[in-house]
């Protein structure tokens, strides 16, 4: 999956060697950006196979991401 930014957000992607660093104005913007990236990736997998299993291990700083991805309801088989 290639790096991209969301047109509605000001998130920027900076490449440092092989590392892509995403820079957003605030935590909520970054959460929205990464949630969309994750949902797009999972959707692309579901187009290739019947099921996708993921394990999300996180701390308090990523709870907004877990909530956003769980409420996204964008994944369609």
Steps between C-alpha positions, in 0.01 A plus 500: 500500500651831401528800725238767454336789675130559528385791290273633774777505759831681528694185590839493334720200423875541535731224373821437694674213327248214503304656787182697432415752771149643512470852640159641595380821662357315799426156641144486364615575145766230522244256641265567207781462248633174642150359546427557132834343402427192712145467370618534138766235555260258667244559224762420235575173681129414516477545125766230461390256768188411698619591850764715664612462859678776685638541848504852639716545807508855619536737791288793611644733236347289220151452644354762264637298207341178629167676548515657153588177322237304693228756417611545139272230362668557163622146449285309254546141387 
